[in-house]
């Protein structure tokens, strides 16, 4: 075999190996089931699923807001979601949205400011979960 053929075969084998590895690592796994943090944080928005109905989760979020000393700036509700608009001591807007996600499940979505604040978002989430 000449050098060109060996070079091409090497690349084909390497590419096949990369795709095989990608196939082994791809998939949908709930981080909470694997002992992970139980939330995602993408583009400044924290998302988690709570094991509680919407009403219970909303009450827990309300208690968490009070315990954290956040100021309420607004609130909206409908049959499938509740949204709390808050202000931090540094006057940053915080939005907590709770959405119906199934029987006894509620999706918690937290955004702090325009770009997010992961430590504050996680602290809020942990206070909400502690109140359930």
Order of alpha helices (4+ residues) and beta strands (2+ residues): alpha-beta-beta-alpha-beta-beta-beta-beta-alpha
